[in-house]
Amino acid sequence: MNPQILFYILIAIILIKFLFDTYINAQNSKHFNDPIPEELKGIYNEREYLKSQKYKKENYQFSLISSLFSVLTTLLFFFLDGFKFVDELARSVSNNTIVITLVFFGIIFFASDILAIPFSYYKTFVIEDKFGFNKTSIKTFVFDKFKGWFMLLIIGGGLISLITWFYELTTTNFWIYTWGVITIFTIFINLFYSKLVVPIFNKQKPLEEGELKNAIENFAKKIGFKLDNIFVIDGSKRSTKANAYFSGFGSQKRITLFDTLINDLDTNEIVAVLAHEVGHYKRKHIIYNLILSISITGLTLYILSLLVGNLTLSQALNVQTPSFHIGLIAFVILYSPISEIANLLMNALSRKFEYQADNYAKENFNPEYLISSLKKISKNSLSNLTPSNLYVKIHYSHPTLLQRILNLKK
């Protein structure tokens, strides 16, 4: 294929994705003023509902501006031969392939992340603050950014170095070794994420003795579920929004409750949320997601191995010397339509899993407590109660509040 034609194919993919996302978001915005379904009436009073509508509209407008800025800077970078410039800059630093790759991706990542900081700041300290959600201090915001960069430098840099090394050693077979390393890393992170990664950003402590812990232990005993690790995380350090999650498996399994969740819900509602999280474990959703993720990664890496060394990919970005890092950039864009389809299917599966976890909670605990907890969480986060069906299918990893309540009332 002619490199010039491939260049415009890459541009077309970027533009089509942007236009499609813009259309989906615009269609969703048309439902912001829809009447609240009968089953959801009473969650908001009139003043609160007007506030939730304003929150949705401001986020929609912000998303439109930030995505427009992102696509314009990306296109500008393409048309001004930005990849060629960064490639030459990286090659001027060293002759070592791994160093060149690290410098190349380091420049692109840090430049794009710095451009995104004003948007992140505005989202946190203007929009979230305006609606009473933000608890992040400037210090925390800055420290989070540096911590994220440090972790990316160590973990991301390490993985990129290994992958580049494998490519240099084996060329087309590098995907097998890369898949093995990523598989080990993925399992390791799933097991020890809460122990190793979370403490870098948040404080967590075992749930204190008292009514809540007794209620949770009684529920765990009732369903025959061994649960020694129940932790509380200081989510209120950054936001008033509540959450809970299950992580790990085997002896490393643990449930983490945000302190905001404990503040917003009563004891029975928290146990109902925990029953939902236990449902994910009992139905082996963590294992299924892990297997599926590893399988998709393997397929993606195999396809990458067939294309990454192609000279046309490099020439399409006006780089005459084929290299792993340039080929990877072009491949990621070419592969993005397939990736979008995979995400669509993963979200559909995730929504199915959420129903199954809800059903487990319904079978083992009073479903009315889970319903009331979901309503409170939605109200306190000003959730969209009337999203468009198309938006839900594409972007939601959970069923809508209405869908979950109707399912729990069956």
N, C-alpha and C positions, 0 to 999 in steps of 0.2 A: 504493500500500500504506500502511496505517496505520503511523505511526512507532513506536507502542507494540509492534505485532506484529513489526516489523523489529528492534526492540531485543531482544526475546526470541529471535528467530532468531539474532542475534549471540551472545547468551548460550548458546543451545543448541549452536552450532558450537564455542564454546570448551570447553564441558563434554563434548561428545561426543568431541572430539579428546583431551582429558585422559583420559577413561575408556577410550578405545580404546588409547592409548599405555600406560596403566597395565595393561590386560589383556595386551597384547603382552609387556610387560616381565615380568609375573607368569608368563605361559606359558613364557617363556625361562628364568626362574629355576628352573622345575621340572626343567630339564635340567642344572643345575649338577653334580648327582651322578651323571649318566649314566656308564656304563663307557666308558673310552677306546677308540676303534676300534683294531683290530689294527694298521692302518697307522701309527698315531700312538703306539703304545706305545714307551716308552724315552725320550720327550721329557722327561717328568718322572719323578723317583723319587717314592716314596710321600710323603716330607716336602714336596717341592716341589709335588706335586699338591694336597696339603691346603692349602698356602699359596695356590695359585692359586684354589682353591674359596673360601677365606676372602676373598680379594681381590674375587672376583666378587660375593659376597654383600654385602660392605660397600659396594661401588659401587652395587649394586641398591637397598639400603636408603637410601643417600644420595640417589640419583636420585629415589626415591619421595618423600622428605621435601622435597627442593628443588622438585620439580614441583608438589607439593601446595601449598607456600608460594606459588609463582608463580601458580597458578590462583586461589587464594584472594585474593591481593592484586589480581589483575586484576579479579575479580568485584566486589570491594569498591570498586575505582576506578570501575567501571561504575555500580553501584547508588548511589554517593554523588555522582554527576554530576561525576566527576573531570575529564572532558574539557571540560565547560562551565566549570569553575573555571580550568583552565589556559588555555583560549581567552580568557576574560575578562582573565586576568593578562597574556597576551601582547598583547592589544589595548590594555591600559593603558600599555604600554611605547612603542608607536608606532602611527601610522596607516598606515605603509608595509606593504603586503601581504607583501613578502619578509621584512622584519624580523619581522612577526607570525608567519610560518611558521617562521622560524629559532628564535625564542624558544619557540614552542609545542613543536616537536620537541626542542629542546635541553633543556627542562625535563623532558619525559617520558623522554628517553633517560638523562640524568644521574641522575634520581631512581631509575629502574629499575636502572641499573648500580650505583649506590651500595647499593641493597638486595641486589644479587647479590654484593657483595664478600665478606661473611662466608662465603657458600657456596664461593666461589672460593678463599678463604683456607683453609677447612677441607679442601677437596679436595686442595689443593697441599701444605699443611704438616701435615696430619694423616694422611689416607689414603695419599697418594703417599709421604709420608715414612715412614710405618709399614712400608710394604712395600719400602722401599729405592730408590724411583724418584726422589724429589725431590732436585734439586740447586739449586733456586732459592733465592736469598737474599731476605731481606725487602727489601733495597735494589732488587734486580732486579724483584721483584714490584711494588713501588711505581712504579718507573721505567717498567715495561711498561704499567702502567695509565695513567700520565700521557702516555706516548708514544701509546698507543691513542686517548686522548681528543683529543690534539692532531691526529692524523691524521684523525680523524672530523670534527673541527671544520673543518679545512682542506678535505679532499676531500669529505666528506659534506655539509658546509655549502655548499660551492661548487656541488655537483650539485643540492641542494635549491633553492638560489637560482635557478639556471638554469631548472630545471623549473617553478618558480613563475612566473618571468618569462615563459616560453613560454606558460604557461596564461593569464596575464593578457593577453598579446598576441593569442593565437589561439583561446583556449577549446578547442573540440573538436579542433582540429588540432595541439594542443601535443604529442601523442604522437609525431608524425613527427619533430619537431625533437629531442625528448627521446631518441627511439630512436637518432637519428644521433649525438648527443653520447655516449650510453652505449656505443654500438658503437665509436666512436673510443677512448673511455677503456678499454674492455675489451681491445681489440687492443693498445693502448699498455702496459697493465699486464701482459698476457701476454708482451710482448716484453721489458720492462724491470723486471719485478718483482724479479728477483734483484739487479739493479744499484741500484735506487732504494729499494725497500721493505725488503728483508732486512737491509741494513746498519744500518737504524735500530734493529733489535732484536738482531742477531747479527753476529759477526765471521766473515768468510769469507776464505779464502786459497786460491791455486792449489795443487793437489796437488803435494807435493814430489817431487823426483827420487828414484827408488828402484825396488824390486822391483814394487810395486803399480802405479806409473805406467807402467813398462815393460810389464807384463802387460796393462794397459788399452789402451795404444797398439798393442800387437801384435794384440789382439783387434779394435780399430777398423780396423787395416790389413787384417786378414783379411776383414772384411765390407765393406770399401770405404766406411767411414764416417768423414768428416772430423770430428774432435772435438778442438778446441783448448781448449775451456773445461771443465776439470774442477776443481771447487772443493770444499773441505772447510769445513763450517760447525760452529761450536762448540755443537752440540746439548747437550753435556754441561753447559753453563752452566745448563740448566733441568731436565734429566731424563736418566736412564740409558737410556731407550728409544731404539732405533736407527731410522733411516729413510734414504731416498734419494729424490730426485725429479728429473724432467726438466722443464725450463722453456724457454720461448721457442721460436722457430723461425727458419729461415734462418740468417743470420750471427749471430743473437743466441741460438742454442740453447746450452744448457749443462746439464751434469749436476752435481748437488750431492750430496755424500756427507756424512752426519753423522759427526762424529769418533767417536761411540759405535758406529757401524756398522763403522768401521775397527778399532776395539778388539775388537769381538765376533766378527768373521768373519775367516777366513784369506783369502789373496789370491785363490784360485780362486773362493771363495764370493762375494767382492765383485765379481769380474768377471762372475759369473753374474747377480747383482743388476743390474749395469750393463747386461748383455745384455737383461734384461727391460725396463729403462728405454729402451734404444735401440729395442726392439721397439715401444714406444708411438709413437716418432717415425716409425719405418719404416712402420708401419701407419696413419700420419696421424691418430692418435687426438686429438692436440692440436687439429688443424684441425677435425675433425668435432665435437669438444666445443665449440669456439669458435662454429662455425656454428649448432649446435643451441641453445646458450645465447643467442646473439643473436636467433635466430628466436623462441624462447620469450619473451624480453624484449619483442620487438616485439608479439607477440600479447597479452601481458599489458597492455602500455601502451595498446593499442587498446581493449581491454575497459574499462580504467580510464577512458579518455576518454569512453566512453558513459555512465558512471555517476557520475563524481566530482562533477559539478555538481548532482546530484539533491538537491533540498531535503529529501526524506525521509531521506536518509542522515544529514544534519546533525541533523534533528529527532529521529531515533532515538537520538542521543547527547545530546539535550536542548539542542542549540545551534540557536537560531532563525535565525541568519544563515548561509546556506550559504557554505562556504569550501573552498578546495582542500585544506587540511590536515585538516579534519574529514572531508571526503569520502574522503580517502586512507586514514585510519584505519579507517573502516567498510568500505571496499572490500577492504583487506588481509585483514580477518577473513572477509568474505563469499567471497573468492577462495581462502581457505586450503584448502578441500577439493579444488579443482582443482589447487592447488599441490602438495598431498600426492600426488595421482595422477601429476603430472608428475615429482615426485621419485622415485616408485616406478619409473617407466619409465626415468628417468635412471640409477638404481642398477642396474637390469637391464642396461642398455646398458653401464654401467661394468664390471660383472662379465664381460660378454662381451669387452670390450676387454682385461681382465686375462688372460683365457684366451688371447687372441691374442698378447699380449706374452709370456706364458709359453711359448707354442708357438714364438715366434720365438727365444727363448732356448734352447729345447730343440733347435731345428734348427741352431743355430750354436754351441752350447757344451754341454758335458756336463751333462745335466739333473740328475744326482745332486748337483752342487754347488749348484744352485738349491734343490733339495729340502732339503739340509742347512742352507742359509742360512735358508730359511723356518722350519725347525724351531727353529733357534737364536734367531731373532728372536721367534718365538712364545713360546718358553720364557722368554727374558729379559724379556718384557713381561707374563708371566703371562696369556697370551691364553686366551680361552674356546675349548676344543677341541670342545665339544659344544653349540653354540647350536641353538635350535629352528629348524626350516625356515621358519616364518612370520616369525620375527624377522630371519632372514637376508634374505628377500625384501624386507622393508620397510626395513631399516636398513643392510644391508651394501653397500658400494660395491665390495668385493672378494669373490671366492668364499671359502669357508671353507678353512682349511688342508688339511683332508681332501680337499675337492674339487680343490684345486690339485695336491696330490700324486698323486691318482688320475689326473688329466689328464696330468701330466708323465711318469707311468709307462706311458702307453698305447703 
